């Protein structure tokens, strides 16, 4: 194994953001303490503006404390327990997140697009007995009450819209509270009104904090174990890198269950005492109104949002002069879109890179010198290099290999999966590096670029779709004998999901692709559903009988190249 060249400073330091320390100190406190500190400093200030209605820091702290008391005293939550957080963006998501931390428990954020079949795995794998849930999602969680879950606190988002507004409200925000008759289910407001106080806050830097789920080649989502220390690191790094401050106004359009939205649009603003302008669902007109109305200066998004935003015919009639920073990740920003954004706002689009395992960024472009379709440079306190994925030899500039990272944000391992944990770490010169599974390179300036994926993964509008997980669900269809899921080029989404299906002999000619797609629609989250189903007589396999998904993906890519 080739050693890391430490004879000179890393290349990217030449282009380091002016005035930013290369290494930052991090608080030796829990993430909950960030809310407590900001609420003490700014009790009457808006932590969030939810469709024009303010949620003050003081109220958020009081309600997080009250809900933590309910979780401990009524639900029996103890230090280190896991609690599902299954909601769309809302004041209750923020309060619930910090309530779980105040109860010394671990947040398990779950994509609100997941259905019962998918939720069952999260409940069983995390051993969660309690969930905080949006009212519109309760039907998906309800079958698990008494079958893994003992308690569910159900939130009605509209109860936090306290001021008149002319904004277009999503249906889930317009909905009024519905009665709950199931044992173990309680309305959010009733849980708060119980008036139960939590015990002393005990969690520290090394305690369990957040466990987002990701997927791997096995197809079963894996929990990424993060402590308060790993989560705190990217909160502090993002705050300093982006120059956030207590007067900032951050537009939150990314989902908060996802690590980029969670850290960049919730936890980092709370750390600095800023205000989050909060949207439950993406709506380009509402986003435009909110930027102008509340003088938003920071907006993190994904490329599909930016494309839709720029397509708004009302754009020229609104004042966007308050914007000071626009950026994002998840999928490369097309150069033409970045040019249009800069023509409109005068701002470069700042791209970054991170994973659930790194609780947001390991790389971000410097604001003063960004590059296009680029991951950026390693952030504060972080090292990264490129290795040959087979020999683990460290590679030089412009050589393609697997990106590996080391830093304070790296997770502690996969929940109840020691083998997967061992497989994803290597040691280079006495330092532990995480294998990202992404093929990339870095240039002479030390900027990193994605080239391909080591793991089978489809990037559909920034959502990561793991083929093996979709395949595992599709095998539940009574007419499916075999299935292989690959990515298909899509002009709008970047990639979309395609399934090659071998039907059981007795079903051939009797089942249509549309019927398979319709079945998938009722069994998996919308972004995972195959948009294209192709019936085939057989799938290529190795000598050991393993379906050769990469061969099929290469054939699909070649077909796309021929068409272009």
Kinemage of the C-alpha trace (Angstrom):
@kinemage 1
@onewidth
@group {chain A} dominant
@subgroup {mainchain}
@vectorlist {calphas} color= white
{ca unk a 1} P 0.000 0.000 0.000
{ca unk a 2} L 1.455 3.373 -1.008
{ca unk a 3} L 1.842 5.882 1.824
{ca unk a 4} L 0.114 9.244 1.921
{ca unk a 5} L 2.473 11.996 0.794
{ca unk a 6} L 2.950 14.176 3.858
{ca unk a 7} L 6.053 15.976 2.578
{ca unk a 8} L 3.984 19.050 1.793
{ca unk a 9} L 0.635 20.559 2.639
{ca unk a 10} L -2.461 19.297 0.842
{ca unk a 11} L -2.992 21.003 -2.529
{ca unk a 12} L -6.351 22.459 -1.629
{ca unk a 13} L -4.912 24.689 1.102
{ca unk a 14} L -3.742 27.033 -1.664
{ca unk a 15} L -7.411 27.817 -2.289
{ca unk a 16} L -8.590 27.696 1.317
{ca unk a 17} L -11.379 30.155 2.250
{ca unk a 18} L -9.731 33.377 3.490
{ca unk a 19} L -9.864 33.823 7.252
{ca unk a 20} L -11.218 30.324 7.960
{ca unk a 21} L -9.136 28.159 10.326
{ca unk a 22} L -8.097 24.825 8.873
{ca unk a 23} L -9.054 23.129 12.124
{ca unk a 24} L -11.943 24.207 14.327
{ca unk a 25} L -12.623 23.421 17.984
{ca unk a 26} L -15.975 21.773 18.719
{ca unk a 27} L -18.148 22.194 21.836
{ca unk a 28} L -17.996 19.301 24.303
{ca unk a 29} L -21.743 19.460 24.791
{ca unk a 30} L -24.816 17.767 23.367
{ca unk a 31} L -26.570 18.988 20.238
{ca unk a 32} L -29.602 19.783 22.412
{ca unk a 33} L -27.500 22.366 24.236
{ca unk a 34} L -27.355 24.387 20.994
{ca unk a 35} L -31.105 25.012 21.248
{ca unk a 36} L -30.873 25.767 24.949
{ca unk a 37} L -28.092 28.326 24.405
{ca unk a 38} L -29.821 30.078 21.483
{ca unk a 39} L -33.161 30.137 23.355
{ca unk a 40} L -31.442 31.705 26.352
{ca unk a 41} L -29.891 34.362 24.127
{ca unk a 42} L -32.884 35.013 21.864
{ca unk a 43} L -36.074 33.770 23.592
{ca unk a 44} L -38.455 35.981 21.594
{ca unk a 45} L -36.744 35.631 18.248
{ca unk a 46} L -38.207 33.438 15.496
{ca unk a 47} L -36.397 30.136 15.250
{ca unk a 48} L -38.717 29.303 12.354
{ca unk a 49} L -41.192 31.121 10.134
{ca unk a 50} L -43.752 28.530 9.088
{ca unk a 51} L -45.826 29.979 6.238
{ca unk a 52} L -45.516 33.421 7.903
{ca unk a 53} L -46.203 32.129 11.457
{ca unk a 54} L -43.290 32.447 13.894
{ca unk a 55} L -42.057 29.752 16.243
{ca unk a 56} L -39.856 31.495 18.789
{ca unk a 57} L -36.736 29.991 20.288
{ca unk a 58} L -38.307 30.247 23.726
{ca unk a 59} L -41.425 28.328 22.719
{ca unk a 60} L -39.412 25.680 20.874
{ca unk a 61} L -37.303 25.065 23.982
{ca unk a 62} L -40.303 24.881 26.302
{ca unk a 63} L -42.136 22.434 24.052
{ca unk a 64} L -39.048 20.288 23.476
{ca unk a 65} L -38.673 20.053 27.250
{ca unk a 66} L -42.351 19.142 27.713
{ca unk a 67} L -42.278 16.506 24.982
{ca unk a 68} L -39.049 15.072 26.412
{ca unk a 69} L -40.820 14.744 29.745
{ca unk a 70} L -43.671 12.882 28.065
{ca unk a 71} L -41.254 10.553 26.277
{ca unk a 72} L -39.466 9.731 29.512
{ca unk a 73} L -42.314 9.569 31.991
{ca unk a 74} L -45.184 8.249 29.870
{ca unk a 75} L -43.376 6.291 27.124
{ca unk a 76} L -40.514 4.994 29.241
{ca unk a 77} L -37.723 6.359 27.058
{ca unk a 78} L -34.277 5.985 28.587
{ca unk a 79} L -30.779 7.095 27.687
{ca unk a 80} L -29.687 5.628 24.349
{ca unk a 81} L -33.167 4.449 23.278
{ca unk a 82} L -34.130 5.025 19.657
{ca unk a 83} L -37.187 7.089 18.680
{ca unk a 84} L -38.548 7.267 15.119
{ca unk a 85} L -39.131 10.749 13.701
{ca unk a 86} L -41.524 10.264 10.786
{ca unk a 87} L -42.688 13.692 9.616
{ca unk a 88} L -42.541 16.189 6.831
{ca unk a 89} L -40.827 19.531 7.381
{ca unk a 90} L -42.720 21.324 10.135
{ca unk a 91} L -42.226 23.059 13.492
{ca unk a 92} L -43.052 19.697 15.081
{ca unk a 93} L -40.149 18.036 13.273
{ca unk a 94} L -37.763 20.576 14.808
{ca unk a 95} L -39.303 20.388 18.281
{ca unk a 96} L -39.528 16.593 18.096
{ca unk a 97} L -35.894 16.267 17.033
{ca unk a 98} L -34.681 18.285 20.011
{ca unk a 99} L -37.174 16.649 22.387
{ca unk a 100} L -35.733 13.237 21.578
{ca unk a 101} L -32.235 14.555 22.258
{ca unk a 102} L -33.391 16.214 25.490
{ca unk a 103} L -34.719 12.825 26.587
{ca unk a 104} L -31.152 11.487 26.080
{ca unk a 105} L -32.452 9.279 23.252
{ca unk a 106} L -31.395 8.812 19.635
{ca unk a 107} L -33.297 10.294 16.676
{ca unk a 108} L -34.113 7.857 13.877
{ca unk a 109} L -35.216 10.158 11.024
{ca unk a 110} L -37.346 8.394 8.407
{ca unk a 111} L -38.261 9.493 4.900
{ca unk a 112} L -41.982 10.460 4.969
{ca unk a 113} L -42.433 8.773 1.595
{ca unk a 114} L -41.908 5.329 3.135
{ca unk a 115} L -44.809 2.919 3.414
{ca unk a 116} L -45.674 0.351 6.081
{ca unk a 117} L -43.598 -2.447 4.586
{ca unk a 118} L -40.510 -0.250 4.609
{ca unk a 119} L -41.242 1.233 8.039
{ca unk a 120} L -41.381 -2.222 9.588
{ca unk a 121} L -37.678 -2.688 8.951
{ca unk a 122} L -36.768 0.605 10.629
{ca unk a 123} L -38.814 -0.269 13.701
{ca unk a 124} L -37.486 -3.820 13.970
{ca unk a 125} L -33.880 -3.000 13.191
{ca unk a 126} L -33.586 0.042 15.480
{ca unk a 127} L -35.647 -1.569 18.264
{ca unk a 128} L -37.623 1.662 18.464
{ca unk a 129} L -40.735 1.434 20.648
{ca unk a 130} L -41.853 5.044 20.204
{ca unk a 131} L -42.456 7.226 17.149
{ca unk a 132} L -43.291 10.874 16.475
{ca unk a 133} L -45.438 10.992 13.369
{ca unk a 134} L -47.215 13.459 11.093
{ca unk a 135} L -50.989 13.016 11.024
{ca unk a 136} L -51.030 12.442 7.252
{ca unk a 137} L -48.494 9.601 7.714
{ca unk a 138} L -50.164 7.860 10.643
{ca unk a 139} L -52.009 5.378 8.431
{ca unk a 140} L -48.664 3.953 7.311
{ca unk a 141} L -47.370 3.628 10.878
{ca unk a 142} L -50.611 2.475 12.481
{ca unk a 143} L -50.247 -1.250 11.580
{ca unk a 144} L -46.998 -1.302 13.594
{ca unk a 145} L -48.632 0.000 16.774
{ca unk a 146} L -48.698 -3.001 19.080
{ca unk a 147} L -46.377 -4.836 16.677
{ca unk a 148} L -43.063 -3.231 17.581
{ca unk a 149} L -44.256 0.238 18.504
{ca unk a 150} L -45.855 0.915 21.898
{ca unk a 151} L -46.464 4.662 21.556
{ca unk a 152} L -47.007 7.102 18.683
{ca unk a 153} L -47.317 10.880 19.126
{ca unk a 154} L -49.274 12.278 16.166
{ca unk a 155} L -48.729 15.870 15.022
{ca unk a 156} L -51.105 18.116 13.063
{ca unk a 157} L -48.888 20.617 11.241
{ca unk a 158} L -51.594 23.262 10.795
{ca unk a 159} L -51.761 23.875 14.538
{ca unk a 160} L -48.572 25.914 14.145
{ca unk a 161} L -50.015 28.195 11.455
{ca unk a 162} L -51.145 30.882 13.867
{ca unk a 163} L -51.134 33.926 11.567
{ca unk a 164} L -53.198 34.709 8.445
{ca unk a 165} L -51.296 34.017 5.238
{ca unk a 166} L -51.842 34.309 1.491
{ca unk a 167} L -49.316 31.553 0.806
{ca unk a 168} L -50.354 28.298 -0.840
{ca unk a 169} L -50.518 25.758 1.992
{ca unk a 170} L -49.964 22.040 1.316
{ca unk a 171} L -52.911 19.765 2.091
{ca unk a 172} L -51.076 18.276 5.073
{ca unk a 173} L -50.773 21.768 6.578
{ca unk a 174} L -54.399 22.709 5.869
{ca unk a 175} L -55.730 19.558 7.548
{ca unk a 176} L -57.424 19.835 10.934
{ca unk a 177} L -56.791 17.429 13.776
{ca unk a 178} L -58.430 14.038 13.453
{ca unk a 179} L -59.519 11.975 16.473
{ca unk a 180} L -57.245 9.147 17.625
{ca unk a 181} L -58.860 6.002 19.021
{ca unk a 182} L -55.956 3.552 19.053
{ca unk a 183} L -54.344 2.523 22.306
{ca unk a 184} L -50.857 3.984 22.422
{ca unk a 185} L -51.610 6.881 20.044
{ca unk a 186} L -51.808 10.433 21.402
{ca unk a 187} L -52.192 13.831 19.786
{ca unk a 188} L -49.126 16.086 19.863
{ca unk a 189} L -50.961 18.867 21.694
{ca unk a 190} L -52.190 16.458 24.360
{ca unk a 191} L -48.674 15.130 24.939
{ca unk a 192} L -47.442 18.684 25.528
{ca unk a 193} L -50.365 19.577 27.776
{ca unk a 194} L -49.597 16.621 30.024
{ca unk a 195} L -47.049 18.943 31.612
{ca unk a 196} L -44.470 16.241 32.337
{ca unk a 197} L -40.923 17.405 32.994
{ca unk a 198} L -37.824 15.461 31.947
{ca unk a 199} L -35.066 14.369 34.269
{ca unk a 200} L -31.593 15.959 34.177
{ca unk a 201} L -30.055 16.065 30.698
{ca unk a 202} L -27.247 13.497 30.715
{ca unk a 203} L -26.185 13.075 27.083
{ca unk a 204} L -22.680 14.193 26.179
{ca unk a 205} L -20.411 14.171 23.101
{ca unk a 206} L -20.010 10.390 22.991
{ca unk a 207} L -23.681 9.496 23.493
{ca unk a 208} L -25.950 8.300 20.672
{ca unk a 209} L -27.509 11.231 18.798
{ca unk a 210} L -28.886 10.524 15.306
{ca unk a 211} L -29.185 7.374 13.195
{ca unk a 212} L -30.096 8.073 9.572
{ca unk a 213} L -30.570 4.964 7.468
{ca unk a 214} L -28.747 4.242 4.263
{ca unk a 215} L -28.667 1.159 2.060
{ca unk a 216} L -25.952 -1.097 0.732
{ca unk a 217} L -25.514 -3.952 -1.642
{ca unk a 218} L -27.560 -6.254 0.599
{ca unk a 219} L -30.664 -4.191 -0.082
{ca unk a 220} L -31.523 -3.803 3.604
{ca unk a 221} L -31.276 -0.232 4.909
{ca unk a 222} L -28.508 0.142 7.486
{ca unk a 223} L -28.491 2.533 10.430
{ca unk a 224} L -25.552 4.966 10.544
{ca unk a 225} L -24.535 5.520 14.159
{ca unk a 226} L -23.789 9.162 14.934
{ca unk a 227} L -22.908 10.602 18.315
{ca unk a 228} L -23.423 14.166 19.504
{ca unk a 229} L -19.742 14.768 18.674
{ca unk a 230} L -19.990 13.631 15.026
{ca unk a 231} L -23.193 15.620 14.495
{ca unk a 232} L -21.793 18.692 16.232
{ca unk a 233} L -18.731 18.702 13.969
{ca unk a 234} L -20.589 19.339 10.713
{ca unk a 235} L -22.928 21.804 12.429
{ca unk a 236} L -19.921 23.923 13.395
{ca unk a 237} L -18.074 23.392 10.102
{ca unk a 238} L -21.106 24.362 7.983
{ca unk a 239} L -21.745 27.437 10.127
{ca unk a 240} L -18.202 28.723 9.699
{ca unk a 241} L -17.757 27.691 6.053
{ca unk a 242} L -20.945 29.434 4.962
{ca unk a 243} L -20.435 32.449 7.210
{ca unk a 244} L -23.769 32.018 9.008
{ca unk a 245} L -24.728 34.335 11.876
{ca unk a 246} L -27.626 35.117 14.179
{ca unk a 247} L -29.282 37.478 11.684
{ca unk a 248} L -29.299 34.981 8.815
{ca unk a 249} L -32.545 33.857 7.186
{ca unk a 250} L -32.287 30.319 5.786
{ca unk a 251} L -34.866 28.981 3.321
{ca unk a 252} L -35.545 25.328 4.156
{ca unk a 253} L -36.793 23.400 1.122
{ca unk a 254} L -34.751 20.216 1.528
{ca unk a 255} L -36.352 17.490 3.639
{ca unk a 256} L -35.184 17.585 7.250
{ca unk a 257} L -35.019 13.792 7.528
{ca unk a 258} L -32.084 13.934 5.085
{ca unk a 259} L -28.681 14.810 6.541
{ca unk a 260} L -28.102 17.844 4.275
{ca unk a 261} L -31.411 19.454 5.204
{ca unk a 262} L -31.112 18.346 8.831
{ca unk a 263} L -27.692 19.893 9.318
{ca unk a 264} L -27.682 22.812 6.886
{ca unk a 265} L -31.288 23.981 7.208
{ca unk a 266} L -32.050 23.151 10.863
{ca unk a 267} L -29.174 22.318 13.185
{ca unk a 268} L -26.618 24.828 11.892
{ca unk a 269} L -29.093 27.767 11.947
{ca unk a 270} L -30.138 26.835 15.492
{ca unk a 271} L -26.471 26.702 16.545
{ca unk a 272} L -25.947 30.288 15.342
{ca unk a 273} L -29.358 31.611 16.444
{ca unk a 274} L -30.571 32.244 12.887
{ca unk a 275} L -34.113 31.968 11.499
{ca unk a 276} L -35.347 29.079 9.352
{ca unk a 277} L -37.962 29.980 6.728
{ca unk a 278} L -39.685 26.619 6.643
{ca unk a 279} L -41.577 24.890 3.823
{ca unk a 280} L -43.329 21.531 4.234
{ca unk a 281} L -43.392 20.712 0.524
{ca unk a 282} L -41.563 22.190 -2.448
{ca unk a 283} L -43.564 24.831 -4.311
{ca unk a 284} L -41.648 27.183 -6.591
{ca unk a 285} L -44.091 30.069 -6.249
{ca unk a 286} L -44.139 29.848 -2.465
{ca unk a 287} L -40.344 29.671 -2.355
{ca unk a 288} L -40.142 32.798 -4.473
{ca unk a 289} L -42.609 34.660 -2.234
{ca unk a 290} L -40.784 33.610 0.923
{ca unk a 291} L -37.372 34.728 -0.341
{ca unk a 292} L -38.732 38.169 -1.134
{ca unk a 293} L -41.041 38.536 1.871
{ca unk a 294} L -38.626 37.387 4.570
{ca unk a 295} L -35.391 38.598 2.948
{ca unk a 296} L -33.863 35.138 2.766
{ca unk a 297} L -30.084 35.219 2.365
{ca unk a 298} L -29.166 31.509 2.278
{ca unk a 299} L -30.793 28.720 0.283
{ca unk a 300} L -29.586 25.111 0.048
{ca unk a 301} L -31.373 23.039 -2.596
{ca unk a 302} L -30.929 20.340 -5.221
{ca unk a 303} L -30.657 20.783 -8.972
{ca unk a 304} L -34.264 19.753 -9.732
{ca unk a 305} L -35.545 22.478 -7.374
{ca unk a 306} L -33.315 25.067 -9.034
{ca unk a 307} L -34.503 24.004 -12.493
{ca unk a 308} L -38.155 24.276 -11.455
{ca unk a 309} L -37.521 27.595 -9.675
{ca unk a 310} L -35.984 29.108 -12.809
{ca unk a 311} L -38.952 27.935 -14.914
{ca unk a 312} L -41.350 30.129 -12.914
{ca unk a 313} L -42.737 32.810 -15.287
{ca unk a 314} L -43.203 35.169 -12.307
{ca unk a 315} L -39.490 35.197 -11.498
{ca unk a 316} L -38.669 38.585 -13.025
{ca unk a 317} L -41.366 40.326 -10.974
{ca unk a 318} L -39.821 39.451 -7.596
{ca unk a 319} L -36.919 40.877 -5.609
{ca unk a 320} L -34.200 38.301 -4.916
{ca unk a 321} L -31.538 40.802 -3.906
{ca unk a 322} L -31.398 39.498 -0.311
{ca unk a 323} L -29.798 36.208 -1.417
{ca unk a 324} L -26.146 35.950 -0.456
{ca unk a 325} L -25.482 32.223 -0.894
{ca unk a 326} L -27.029 29.400 -2.939
{ca unk a 327} L -25.721 25.877 -2.924
{ca unk a 328} L -26.476 22.216 -2.551
{ca unk a 329} L -25.453 18.675 -3.327
{ca unk a 330} L -26.874 15.237 -3.968
{ca unk a 331} L -26.509 15.571 -7.743
{ca unk a 332} L -24.268 17.772 -9.883
{ca unk a 333} L -25.744 21.127 -10.858
{ca unk a 334} L -25.946 21.343 -14.688
{ca unk a 335} L -23.708 24.111 -15.962
{ca unk a 336} L -26.487 25.780 -17.934
{ca unk a 337} L -28.664 25.998 -14.825
{ca unk a 338} L -25.785 27.370 -12.744
{ca unk a 339} L -25.240 30.063 -15.384
{ca unk a 340} L -28.900 31.074 -15.281
{ca unk a 341} L -28.844 31.247 -11.488
{ca unk a 342} L -25.776 33.462 -11.579
{ca unk a 343} L -27.346 35.724 -14.205
{ca unk a 344} L -30.411 36.052 -11.976
{ca unk a 345} L -28.719 36.480 -8.590
{ca unk a 346} L -25.064 37.237 -9.277
{ca unk a 347} L -24.152 34.192 -7.160
{ca unk a 348} L -22.128 31.091 -7.907
{ca unk a 349} L -23.822 27.824 -7.012
{ca unk a 350} L -21.736 26.267 -4.232
{ca unk a 351} L -21.699 22.471 -4.454
{ca unk a 352} L -20.708 20.098 -1.681
{ca unk a 353} L -20.467 16.400 -0.952
{ca unk a 354} L -21.318 14.135 1.940
{ca unk a 355} L -23.204 11.001 2.902
{ca unk a 356} L -25.422 9.722 5.673
{ca unk a 357} L -22.278 8.145 7.099
{ca unk a 358} L -20.665 11.590 7.330
{ca unk a 359} L -23.798 13.460 8.556
{ca unk a 360} L -23.398 15.969 5.676
{ca unk a 361} L -20.256 17.453 4.192
{ca unk a 362} L -16.755 16.138 3.889
{ca unk a 363} L -16.171 18.450 0.908
{ca unk a 364} L -17.494 21.895 -0.058
{ca unk a 365} L -16.398 24.346 -2.735
{ca unk a 366} L -14.787 27.530 -1.406
{ca unk a 367} L -17.198 30.420 -1.901
{ca unk a 368} L -14.483 32.620 -3.398
{ca unk a 369} L -13.280 29.998 -5.910
{ca unk a 370} L -15.860 27.322 -6.724
{ca unk a 371} L -15.603 24.892 -9.608
{ca unk a 372} L -18.518 23.543 -11.634
{ca unk a 373} L -19.861 19.998 -11.268
{ca unk a 374} L -17.329 19.634 -8.482
{ca unk a 375} L -17.548 18.184 -4.967
{ca unk a 376} L -15.229 20.860 -3.622
{ca unk a 377} L -12.278 20.476 -1.258
{ca unk a 378} L -12.037 18.673 2.092
{ca unk a 379} L -13.549 20.839 4.829
{ca unk a 380} L -12.060 21.810 8.194
{ca unk a 381} L -10.508 19.013 10.286
{ca unk a 382} L -10.985 16.600 7.343
{ca unk a 383} L -8.600 14.611 5.139
{ca unk a 384} L -9.494 12.869 1.898
{ca unk a 385} L -7.670 10.954 -0.793
{ca unk a 386} L -8.314 8.579 -3.669
{ca unk a 387} L -7.307 4.904 -3.548
{ca unk a 388} L -7.322 1.963 -5.894
{ca unk a 389} L -10.413 0.092 -4.619
{ca unk a 390} L -8.762 -3.289 -5.178
{ca unk a 391} L -5.166 -2.769 -4.009
{ca unk a 392} L -5.921 0.158 -1.606
{ca unk a 393} L -2.933 2.005 -3.105
{ca unk a 394} L -3.127 5.799 -2.688
{ca unk a 395} L -3.424 7.496 -6.081
{ca unk a 396} L -2.241 10.882 -7.315
{ca unk a 397} L -3.972 13.751 -9.155
{ca unk a 398} L -6.368 12.910 -11.996
{ca unk a 399} L -6.256 9.174 -11.287
{ca unk a 400} L -9.675 7.588 -10.818
{ca unk a 401} L -10.279 5.522 -7.703
{ca unk a 402} L -12.427 5.314 -4.591
{ca unk a 403} L -12.781 8.448 -2.467
{ca unk a 404} L -11.903 7.858 1.193
{ca unk a 405} L -12.313 10.356 4.027
{ca unk a 406} L -11.193 10.845 7.608
{ca unk a 407} L -12.537 13.428 10.025
{ca unk a 408} L -14.633 14.139 13.112
{ca unk a 409} L -17.901 13.764 11.171
{ca unk a 410} L -17.364 10.105 10.226
{ca unk a 411} L -19.947 7.792 11.759
{ca unk a 412} L -19.102 5.135 14.338
{ca unk a 413} L -20.388 2.232 12.278
{ca unk a 414} L -23.538 0.481 11.058
{ca unk a 415} L -26.142 -0.450 13.648
{ca unk a 416} L -26.030 -4.153 14.522
{ca unk a 417} L -23.875 -4.830 11.459
{ca unk a 418} L -20.229 -5.271 12.525
{ca unk a 419} L -19.181 -6.902 9.245
{ca unk a 420} L -20.419 -3.976 7.163
{ca unk a 421} L -18.642 -1.643 9.584
{ca unk a 422} L -15.357 -3.494 9.196
{ca unk a 423} L -15.711 -3.504 5.427
{ca unk a 424} L -16.122 0.268 5.110
{ca unk a 425} L -13.021 1.364 7.036
{ca unk a 426} L -9.324 1.153 6.192
{ca unk a 427} L -6.217 2.457 7.943
{ca unk a 428} L -3.702 4.679 6.169
{ca unk a 429} L -0.600 5.648 8.135
{ca unk a 430} L -2.318 5.149 11.457
{ca unk a 431} L -5.437 7.129 10.542
{ca unk a 432} L -8.877 5.596 10.024
{ca unk a 433} L -10.483 6.356 6.659
{ca unk a 434} L -14.065 5.726 5.551
{ca unk a 435} L -14.574 4.132 2.154
{ca unk a 436} L -17.332 6.162 0.509
{ca unk a 437} L -18.053 3.677 -2.276
{ca unk a 438} L -17.844 6.551 -4.771
{ca unk a 439} L -15.362 6.579 -7.637
{ca unk a 440} L -13.739 9.947 -8.133
{ca unk a 441} L -10.567 11.902 -8.699
{ca unk a 442} L -8.972 15.130 -7.597
{ca unk a 443} L -7.259 17.679 -9.817
{ca unk a 444} L -3.990 19.564 -9.479
{ca unk a 445} L -5.714 22.124 -7.243
{ca unk a 446} L -6.951 19.454 -4.838
{ca unk a 447} L -10.618 19.742 -5.894
{ca unk a 448} L -12.548 16.451 -5.948
{ca unk a 449} L -14.890 15.196 -8.679
{ca unk a 450} L -17.288 12.225 -8.837
{ca unk a 451} L -16.678 9.829 -11.720
{ca unk a 452} L -18.899 6.809 -11.019
{ca unk a 453} L -20.268 4.611 -8.253
{ca unk a 454} L -18.534 1.630 -6.745
{ca unk a 455} L -21.803 0.533 -5.176
{ca unk a 456} L -24.948 0.002 -7.226
{ca unk a 457} L -26.904 3.172 -6.665
{ca unk a 458} L -29.338 5.257 -8.697
{ca unk a 459} L -29.414 9.022 -8.161
{ca unk a 460} L -32.956 10.126 -9.031
{ca unk a 461} L -33.356 13.888 -8.488
{ca unk a 462} L -30.927 13.701 -5.580
{ca unk a 463} L -32.700 10.743 -3.924
{ca unk a 464} L -30.503 7.696 -3.497
{ca unk a 465} L -32.256 4.568 -4.728
{ca unk a 466} L -30.560 1.301 -3.891
{ca unk a 467} L -31.455 -1.337 -6.508
{ca unk a 468} L -31.195 -4.299 -4.143
{ca unk a 469} L -33.773 -2.756 -1.802
{ca unk a 470} L -36.250 -2.209 -4.663
{ca unk a 471} L -35.575 -5.722 -5.943
{ca unk a 472} L -36.212 -7.201 -2.491
{ca unk a 473} L -39.666 -5.600 -2.418
{ca unk a 474} L -40.467 -6.537 -6.023
{ca unk a 475} L -39.835 -10.179 -5.225
{ca unk a 476} L -42.946 -9.934 -3.077
{ca unk a 477} L -45.072 -9.613 -6.229
{ca unk a 478} L -46.768 -12.978 -6.836
{ca unk a 479} L -45.998 -12.959 -10.577
{ca unk a 480} L -42.318 -11.907 -10.393
{ca unk a 481} L -39.741 -14.678 -10.669
{ca unk a 482} L -36.620 -12.515 -10.903
{ca unk a 483} L -35.925 -8.790 -10.986
{ca unk a 484} L -32.904 -6.597 -11.569
{ca unk a 485} L -33.102 -2.854 -11.038
{ca unk a 486} L -30.798 -0.436 -12.875
{ca unk a 487} L -30.591 3.271 -13.599
{ca unk a 488} L -31.953 4.740 -16.803
{ca unk a 489} L -31.020 8.194 -18.111
{ca unk a 490} L -33.775 10.751 -17.580
{ca unk a 491} L -33.567 14.304 -18.899
{ca unk a 492} L -35.319 15.781 -15.858
{ca unk a 493} L -34.395 13.516 -12.938
{ca unk a 494} L -30.846 12.751 -14.091
{ca unk a 495} L -31.556 9.072 -13.563
{ca unk a 496} L -34.739 7.134 -13.095
{ca unk a 497} L -35.450 3.585 -11.974
{ca unk a 498} L -35.787 0.764 -14.503
{ca unk a 499} L -36.614 -2.860 -13.649
{ca unk a 500} L -35.860 -5.832 -15.828
{ca unk a 501} L -38.303 -8.557 -14.809
{ca unk a 502} L -38.556 -12.270 -15.495
{ca unk a 503} L -42.162 -13.351 -14.952
{ca unk a 504} L -43.157 -16.765 -13.674
{ca unk a 505} L -43.900 -19.091 -16.579
{ca unk a 506} L -47.641 -19.223 -15.918
{ca unk a 507} L -47.885 -15.415 -15.792
{ca unk a 508} L -46.196 -14.565 -19.076
{ca unk a 509} L -48.518 -12.799 -21.451
{ca unk a 510} L -51.045 -12.199 -18.673
{ca unk a 511} L -49.356 -9.365 -16.756
{ca unk a 512} L -48.417 -5.954 -18.152
{ca unk a 513} L -45.526 -3.664 -17.168
{ca unk a 514} L -48.120 -1.113 -16.037
{ca unk a 515} L -49.577 -3.629 -13.581
{ca unk a 516} L -46.146 -4.243 -12.073
{ca unk a 517} L -45.571 -0.490 -11.734
{ca unk a 518} L -48.990 -0.063 -10.113
{ca unk a 519} L -48.185 -2.784 -7.581
{ca unk a 520} L -44.867 -1.112 -6.770
{ca unk a 521} L -46.699 2.168 -6.197
{ca unk a 522} L -48.544 0.628 -3.255
{ca unk a 523} L -45.485 -1.091 -1.778
{ca unk a 524} L -42.639 1.428 -1.835
{ca unk a 525} L -41.843 5.136 -1.628
{ca unk a 526} L -42.622 7.100 -4.790
{ca unk a 527} L -39.010 7.921 -5.663
{ca unk a 528} L -38.091 4.206 -5.637
{ca unk a 529} L -40.868 3.063 -7.985
{ca unk a 530} L -39.603 1.782 -11.353
{ca unk a 531} L -40.744 4.198 -14.037
{ca unk a 532} L -39.870 1.608 -16.691
{ca unk a 533} L -40.482 -2.141 -16.460
{ca unk a 534} L -39.094 -4.370 -19.187
{ca unk a 535} L -39.960 -8.062 -19.369
{ca unk a 536} L -37.069 -10.360 -20.321
{ca unk a 537} L -36.799 -14.147 -20.701
{ca unk a 538} L -33.698 -14.401 -18.519
{ca unk a 539} L -31.146 -12.289 -16.632
{ca unk a 540} L -27.370 -12.699 -17.074
{ca unk a 541} L -25.721 -14.480 -14.146
{ca unk a 542} L -22.299 -15.381 -12.856
{ca unk a 543} L -21.127 -18.962 -12.482
{ca unk a 544} L -22.350 -18.900 -8.906
{ca unk a 545} L -25.840 -17.787 -9.974
{ca unk a 546} L -25.556 -14.112 -9.001
{ca unk a 547} L -27.444 -11.725 -11.292
{ca unk a 548} L -24.987 -9.468 -13.100
{ca unk a 549} L -26.551 -6.107 -12.439
{ca unk a 550} L -23.464 -4.193 -13.548
{ca unk a 551} L -23.547 -5.904 -16.968
{ca unk a 552} L -27.169 -4.852 -17.428
{ca unk a 553} L -26.326 -1.320 -16.303
{ca unk a 554} L -23.482 -1.123 -18.821
{ca unk a 555} L -25.818 -2.333 -21.570
{ca unk a 556} L -28.337 0.346 -20.633
{ca unk a 557} L -25.623 3.018 -20.635
{ca unk a 558} L -24.400 1.859 -24.040
{ca unk a 559} L -27.941 2.013 -25.395
{ca unk a 560} L -28.260 5.592 -24.096
{ca unk a 561} L -24.913 6.570 -25.647
{ca unk a 562} L -26.027 5.206 -29.046
{ca unk a 563} L -29.252 7.192 -28.898
{ca unk a 564} L -27.342 10.381 -28.124
